[in-house]
Amino acid sequence: MKVGFIGLGNVGGKLAGSLLRNGIDLVVLDRKPELTAGFAARGAGVAEDARALMRDCAVVITCLPSPAASAAVMDEMLPEVVPGKTWMEMSTTDEAEIRRLGALVAERGGTAVDCPVSGGCHRADTGNISIFAGCDRATFERVLPLLVLLGRRVLHTGPIGSASTLKVMTNYLATANLLTCCEALVTMKAAGMDLATTYEAMKISSGTSFVHETESQLILNGSRDVNFTMDLILKDLGLFQVLAERNNVPLELSPMVIDIMKDGQQRYGLRANTDDIIRRLEDATGLSILADGFPAELVDDEPEEPGYEVFPPGRVPPVAAQ
């Protein structure tokens, strides 16, 4: 089976690399020729455009920076969608938009899967990232062999749109947690605590989290290079806020998180790394939140292992239920 992949950025390039590493017949496309050239050198094909990619491949995966970018690519691919074609959307996008585009694919006899990832670029690089997949069960089982090459833990979330709904929620939680970690580190520094000791205390306590155990290390190193930028996180936060408003949930913290990140973007740049947000507190206090012994970049030191489906508590796997 030939698989097309559009979008070779920080996450997409690593996901596509997992397919290539596992022997998939891969054809790629990106606006940056240097990215496609790198894949061509490793044995991938390079498509002329998105329409040709859909025409020539059984499955096309997109991993793009915005709903508008995905819509533009789908507009180009749609004439080539026929029965037997599958579109897998791995971008972080709006659940209403993925349902709209998925309906267009279905009208032409194709199938659509809503399958964003979560867990950081370093885990995307090793195939150990987590994947949410929204589609009917039969489609999920058909694409699962690809999903377990792309990620380690794969969760079938329900119908199309459900995966994107959950993904923007997780990015909201991660950002809110990032801000609390920043406040904790700066307050401990002001209180005279050693920051390496502070990091370890947070890590072994009830206050730990995935964000702390990864991004706090980059903050303390000073690189703050998390491979995720202010413009992208504000897009995701906005999607979560819209989701809440669409469902009449009067959120209180979410608007504050958005305001803080917007202020950080205005201060440090449109494409500043999200971890640069700690500079607001460093600037306000005159403190430097740095410590020796922390890495400049995250590396997944867990060995790559075969992916597998995970199930919510109390749910019986379909095979076991038969």
RATAHU-V318453 format. One record per pair of residues at least 12 apart in sequence whose ideal C-beta (glycine too) atoms are under 10 Angstrom apart, sorted by the first residue. I is the first residue (numbers start at 1). J is the second residue. Records with the same first field share a line. If there is no record, write none. Layout:
I: J / J
//
This chain:
1: 24 / 25 / 57 / 58 / 59 / 86 / 145 / 146
2: 24 / 25 / 26 / 27 / 45 / 53 / 56 / 57 / 58 / 59 / 60
3: 16 / 19 / 20 / 24 / 25 / 26 / 27 / 28 / 44 / 53 / 57 / 58 / 59 / 60 / 61 / 86 / 88 / 146 / 149
4: 16 / 25 / 26 / 27 / 28 / 29 / 45 / 47 / 50 / 52 / 53 / 54 / 55 / 56 / 57 / 58 / 59 / 60 / 61 / 62 / 77 / 87 / 88
5: 17 / 19 / 20 / 24 / 26 / 27 / 28 / 29 / 30 / 39 / 44 / 47 / 53 / 57 / 59 / 60 / 61 / 62 / 63 / 88 / 90
6: 27 / 28 / 29 / 30 / 31 / 47 / 49 / 50 / 53 / 54 / 60 / 61 / 62 / 63 / 64 / 69 / 70 / 73 / 76 / 77 / 90 / 91
7: 28 / 29 / 30 / 31 / 35 / 61 / 62 / 63 / 64 / 65 / 69 / 70 / 73 / 90 / 91
8: 28 / 29 / 30 / 31 / 32 / 34 / 35 / 36 / 38 / 39 / 44 / 63
9: 30 / 31 / 32 / 35 / 63 / 64 / 65 / 121 / 227 / 232
10: 63 / 65 / 121 / 124 / 125 / 226 / 227 / 228 / 229 / 232
11: 63 / 65 / 90 / 91 / 92 / 116 / 117 / 119 / 120 / 121 / 123 / 124 / 125 / 129 / 227 / 228 / 232
12: 28 / 30 / 35 / 61 / 62 / 63 / 64 / 65 / 90 / 91 / 117 / 124
13: 28 / 30 / 32 / 35 / 38 / 39 / 63 / 121 / 124 / 125
14: 63 / 117 / 120 / 121 / 122 / 123 / 124 / 125 / 126 / 127 / 129 / 150 / 227
15: 61 / 63 / 90 / 117 / 121 / 124 / 125 / 127 / 129 / 131 / 149 / 150 / 151
16: 28 / 30 / 35 / 39 / 42 / 44 / 61 / 63 / 90 / 124 / 150
17: 38 / 39 / 42 / 44 / 124 / 125 / 126 / 127 / 150
18: 124 / 125 / 126 / 127 / 128 / 129 / 146 / 149 / 150 / 151 / 304 / 307
19: 44 / 59 / 61 / 127 / 146 / 149 / 150
20: 39 / 42 / 43 / 44 / 149
21: 42 / 125 / 126 / 127 / 149 / 304
22: 127 / 146 / 148 / 149 / 150 / 304 / 306
23: 43 / 149
24: 44 / 59 / 145 / 146 / 149 / 150
25: 43 / 44 / 45 / 57 / 58
26: 39 / 42 / 43 / 44 / 45 / 57 / 61
27: 39 / 40 / 44 / 45 / 46 / 47 / 52 / 53 / 56 / 57 / 60
28: 40 / 42 / 44 / 45 / 46 / 47 / 53 / 61
29: 45 / 46 / 47 / 48 / 49 / 50 / 52 / 53 / 60 / 62 / 73
30: 46 / 47 / 63 / 64
31: 69
33: 46
45: 57
47: 60
49: 73 / 76 / 77
50: 62 / 72 / 73 / 74 / 75 / 76 / 77 / 78 / 80
51: 73 / 75 / 76 / 77 / 78 / 79 / 80
52: 76 / 77 / 80
53: 73 / 76 / 77 / 80
54: 73 / 74 / 76 / 77 / 78 / 79 / 80 / 81 / 82 / 85 / 87 / 105 / 110
55: 77 / 79 / 80 / 81 / 82 / 85
56: 80
57: 77 / 80 / 85 / 86
58: 84 / 85 / 86
59: 84 / 85 / 86 / 87 / 88 / 111 / 113 / 142 / 143 / 146
60: 73 / 74 / 77 / 80 / 81 / 85 / 86 / 87 / 88 / 89 / 110
61: 86 / 87 / 88 / 89 / 90 / 91 / 113 / 115 / 143 / 146 / 150
62: 74 / 77 / 87 / 88 / 89 / 90 / 91 / 93 / 101
63: 88 / 89 / 90 / 91 / 92 / 115 / 116 / 117 / 124
64: 89 / 90 / 91 / 92 / 93
65: 91 / 92 / 93 / 229 / 231 / 232 / 235
66: 91 / 92 / 93 / 94 / 97 / 231 / 232 / 235 / 239
67: 89 / 91 / 92 / 93 / 94 / 96 / 97 / 98 / 100 / 101 / 164 / 235 / 239
68: 93 / 97 / 235
69: 91 / 93
70: 87 / 89 / 90 / 91 / 92 / 93 / 94 / 97 / 98 / 101
71: 93 / 97 / 98 / 100 / 101 / 104
73: 87 / 89 / 91 / 101
74: 87 / 89 / 97 / 100 / 101 / 102 / 104 / 105 / 112
75: 101 / 104
77: 105 / 110
78: 101 / 104 / 105 / 107 / 108 / 110
79: 108
80: 108 / 110
81: 104 / 105 / 106 / 107 / 108 / 109 / 110 / 111 / 112
82: 108 / 109 / 110
83: 108 / 109 / 110 / 111
84: 109 / 110 / 111
85: 105 / 108 / 109 / 110 / 111 / 112
86: 105 / 110 / 111 / 112 / 113 / 135 / 139 / 142 / 143 / 146
87: 101 / 102 / 104 / 105 / 106 / 110 / 111 / 112 / 113 / 114
88: 111 / 112 / 113 / 114 / 115 / 131 / 133 / 135 / 139 / 143 / 146 / 147 / 150
89: 101 / 102 / 105 / 112 / 113 / 114 / 115 / 116 / 134 / 160 / 163 / 164
90: 113 / 114 / 115 / 116 / 117 / 124 / 131 / 132 / 133 / 147 / 150 / 151 / 163 / 167
91: 114 / 115 / 116 / 117 / 164 / 167
92: 116 / 117 / 118 / 163 / 164 / 167 / 168 / 170 / 171 / 232 / 233 / 235 / 236 / 239
93: 114 / 116 / 161 / 163 / 164 / 167 / 168 / 235 / 236 / 239
94: 161 / 164 / 165 / 168 / 235 / 238 / 239 / 242 / 243 / 246
95: 114 / 134 / 160 / 161 / 162 / 163 / 164 / 165 / 166 / 167 / 168 / 239 / 242 / 243 / 246
96: 161 / 164 / 165 / 239 / 242 / 243 / 246
97: 161 / 164 / 239
98: 112 / 113 / 114 / 115 / 116 / 134 / 160 / 161 / 162 / 163 / 164 / 165
99: 112 / 114 / 134 / 159 / 160 / 161 / 162 / 164
100: 161
101: 114 / 160
102: 114 / 134 / 135 / 159 / 160 / 161
103: 160
105: 160
106: 160
111: 135 / 136 / 138 / 139 / 142 / 143 / 160
112: 134 / 135 / 139 / 160 / 161
113: 133 / 134 / 135 / 136 / 139 / 140 / 142 / 143 / 146 / 147 / 160 / 163
114: 132 / 133 / 134 / 135 / 157 / 158 / 159 / 160 / 161 / 162 / 163 / 164 / 165 / 166 / 167
115: 131 / 132 / 133 / 134 / 135 / 140 / 143 / 146 / 147 / 150 / 151 / 154 / 155 / 156 / 157 / 160 / 163 / 164 / 167
116: 130 / 131 / 132 / 133 / 134 / 157 / 163 / 164 / 165 / 166 / 167 / 168 / 170 / 171
117: 129 / 130 / 131 / 132 / 147 / 150 / 151 / 154 / 163 / 167
118: 130 / 131 / 132 / 151 / 153 / 155 / 163 / 166 / 167 / 170 / 171 / 174 / 210
119: 131 / 151 / 152 / 153 / 170 / 210 / 214 / 300
120: 174 / 210 / 211 / 214 / 215 / 226 / 227 / 228 / 298 / 300
121: 226 / 227 / 228 / 297 / 298 / 300
122: 214 / 226 / 227 / 297 / 298 / 299 / 300 / 301 / 302
123: 151 / 152 / 214 / 298 / 300 / 302 / 304
124: 150 / 151 / 227 / 300
125: 227 / 298 / 299 / 300 / 304
126: 151 / 152 / 299 / 300 / 301 / 302 / 303 / 304 / 305
127: 148 / 149 / 150 / 151 / 152 / 300 / 304 / 305 / 306 / 307
128: 151 / 152 / 153 / 300 / 302 / 303 / 304 / 305 / 307
129: 150 / 151 / 152 / 153 / 300 / 307
130: 151 / 152 / 153 / 154 / 155 / 170 / 307 / 310
131: 144 / 146 / 147 / 148 / 150 / 151 / 152 / 153 / 154 / 155 / 156 / 157 / 163 / 167 / 307 / 309 / 310
132: 147 / 151 / 153 / 154 / 155 / 156 / 157 / 158 / 162 / 163 / 164 / 165 / 166 / 167 / 170
133: 147 / 151 / 154 / 155 / 156 / 157 / 158 / 160 / 162 / 163 / 309
134: 155 / 156 / 157 / 158 / 159 / 160 / 161 / 162 / 163 / 164 / 165 / 166 / 167
135: 156 / 157 / 158 / 159 / 160 / 161 / 162 / 163
136: 156 / 158 / 159 / 160
137: 156 / 158 / 159 / 318
139: 156 / 160
140: 154 / 156 / 157 / 158 / 309 / 318
141: 156 / 309 / 318 / 319
144: 156 / 307 / 308 / 309
145: 307
146: 307
147: 307 / 308 / 309
148: 305 / 306 / 307 / 308 / 309
149: 304 / 306 / 307
150: 307
151: 307 / 308
152: 302 / 304 / 305 / 306 / 307 / 308 / 310
153: 307 / 308 / 309 / 310
154: 307 / 308 / 309 / 310
155: 309 / 310 / 311 / 312
156: 309 / 310 / 311 / 312 / 315 / 318
157: 312
164: 239 / 243
165: 239 / 240 / 243 / 247
167: 236 / 239 / 240
168: 235 / 236 / 237 / 238 / 239 / 240 / 241 / 242 / 243 / 244
169: 236 / 239 / 240 / 243 / 244
170: 210 / 236 / 240
171: 228 / 232 / 233 / 235 / 236 / 237 / 239 / 240
172: 233 / 236 / 237 / 239 / 240 / 241 / 243 / 244 / 251 / 253 / 254 / 257 / 258
173: 209 / 210 / 211 / 240
174: 209 / 210 / 211 / 214 / 215 / 228 / 233 / 236 / 274
175: 211 / 228 / 233 / 234 / 236 / 237 / 240 / 254 / 257 / 258 / 260 / 261 / 274 / 277
176: 211 / 237 / 253 / 254 / 256 / 257 / 260
177: 207 / 209 / 210 / 211 / 212 / 215
178: 209 / 211 / 212 / 215 / 216 / 219 / 226 / 233 / 257 / 260 / 261 / 274 / 275 / 277 / 278
179: 211 / 253 / 256 / 257 / 260 / 261 / 264 / 274 / 277 / 278 / 280 / 281
180: 207 / 209 / 211 / 212
181: 199 / 202 / 207 / 208 / 209 / 211 / 212 / 213 / 215 / 216 / 219 / 275 / 278
182: 215 / 216 / 219 / 260 / 275 / 277 / 278 / 279 / 280 / 281 / 282 / 289
183: 278 / 281
184: 198 / 199 / 201 / 202 / 207 / 212 / 216
185: 198 / 199 / 202 / 212 / 216 / 219 / 220 / 278 / 281 / 282 / 287 / 289 / 291
186: 219 / 278 / 280 / 281 / 282 / 284 / 285 / 287 / 289
187: 281 / 285 / 287
188: 201 / 202 / 289
189: 281 / 282 / 285 / 287 / 288 / 289 / 290 / 291
190: 281 / 285 / 286 / 287
194: 291
195: 216 / 219 / 220 / 287 / 288 / 289 / 290 / 291 / 292 / 294
196: 220 / 291 / 292 / 293 / 294
197: 291
198: 216 / 220 / 289 / 291
199: 212 / 213 / 216 / 217 / 219 / 220 / 291 / 293 / 294
202: 216
203: 216 / 217
211: 226 / 275
213: 298
214: 226 / 275 / 295 / 298 / 300
215: 228 / 273 / 274 / 275 / 278 / 298
216: 275 / 278 / 289 / 291 / 294
217: 275 / 291 / 293 / 294 / 295 / 296 / 297 / 298
218: 273 / 275 / 294 / 295 / 296 / 297 / 298
219: 275 / 276 / 277 / 278 / 279 / 282 / 289 / 290 / 291 / 294
220: 278 / 289 / 290 / 291 / 292 / 293 / 294 / 295
221: 275 / 290 / 291 / 292 / 293 / 294 / 295 / 296 / 297
222: 288 / 289 / 290 / 291 / 294 / 296
223: 273 / 275 / 294 / 295 / 296 / 297 / 298
224: 268 / 272 / 273 / 274 / 275 / 276 / 277 / 278 / 279 / 289 / 296
225: 273 / 275 / 276 / 296 / 297 / 298
226: 273 / 274 / 275 / 276 / 297 / 298
227: 273 / 274 / 275 / 297 / 298
228: 273 / 274 / 275
229: 265 / 269 / 270 / 271 / 272 / 273 / 274 / 276
230: 261 / 262 / 264 / 265 / 266 / 267 / 268 / 269 / 270 / 271 / 272 / 273 / 274 / 276 / 277
231: 261 / 265 / 269 / 270 / 271 / 272 / 274
232: 271 / 274
233: 257 / 258 / 261 / 264 / 265 / 273 / 274 / 277
234: 257 / 258 / 261 / 262 / 264 / 265 / 270 / 274
237: 254 / 255 / 257 / 258 / 260 / 261 / 262
238: 254 / 258
240: 254 / 257 / 258
241: 254 / 255 / 257 / 258
260: 277 / 280
261: 274 / 277 / 280
263: 277 / 280
264: 276 / 277 / 278 / 279 / 280
265: 277
267: 279 / 280 / 283
268: 280 / 283
//
